[in-house]
Amino acid sequence: MYKVINQLKERNFGHPLSNSEQAVLDYLEKNFKAIPKITVTQLADKSFTSQATVNRACKTLGFFGFSELKFAIAQDIQLMNTVTTRHISRTESILGKVFFEGTQEVVKQILNGNRKVLLFGLGASDISAQYFQRQLLYFGIPTIIIEQEKMLENFKDYILIVISSSGETMRSMQLVKRAKELNMTVLAITKSKSTLTQYCDAAFLHDVPVDKLDGISREQQLHMIIMLNEIIDQIDFELKARKKAV
């Protein structure tokens, strides 16, 4: 498991950092593989800070000093150079940020009642929606992907499931608000504490941060596919249990 790189990407420290501490962390993240070869003085100079600031940044990351931090970074680099280990570690990190206890209520809402589903997703989430649609159809659950708010009018007796990694897109908000006006059941696969969760009857949540790539926010979908597969597995289990009980 990585000791440093994930912390630098996520920055979830539970307390505010000074601009100078942020500058140290920024330099560490951007020049990660070079850090084991530099001194604390060089890091302070290159980040335009002081050695005292570097030491505070080290403590924020959970290390007593720069020497201990460098050793941990060297271990991270060794793991990163092993492709299989890198992907396993990344997946483990994602799994740890998915709240799997939310699966049961979503599955219950899908299987009870009319068992008819509308799906909505934008961008990369639209691809996840197409995958989910195919799986639900295998179970004999009528499932339609919608693209526009006005399409809701013709499917008022369906359940609406919104797939949104961020839970903050304007179109998703507008769609969900309209669905609630029509008294539709609204479910979501989305980020915890997002605006979308305020309008849902049930939600399966994650806390995976936005993936940053050279200043660009990249909407990753690995966690969303993992979550959808969990719902699919639970539906399969529940339907088989009901069949045996008949």
Secondary structure, 3 states (H helix, E strand, C coil): CCCCHHHHHHCCCCCCCCHHHHHHHHHHHHCHHHHHHCCHHHHHHHCCCCHHHHHHHHHHCCCCCHHHHHHHHHHHHHHHCCHHHHHHHHHHHHHCCEEHHHHHHHHHHHHCCCCCEEEEECCHHHHHHHHHHHHHHHCCCCEEECCCHHHHHHHCCCEEEEEECCCCCHHHHHHHHHHHHCCCCEEEEEECCCHHHHHCCEEEEECCCCEEECCEEECCCHHHHHHHHHHHHHHHHHHHHHHHHC
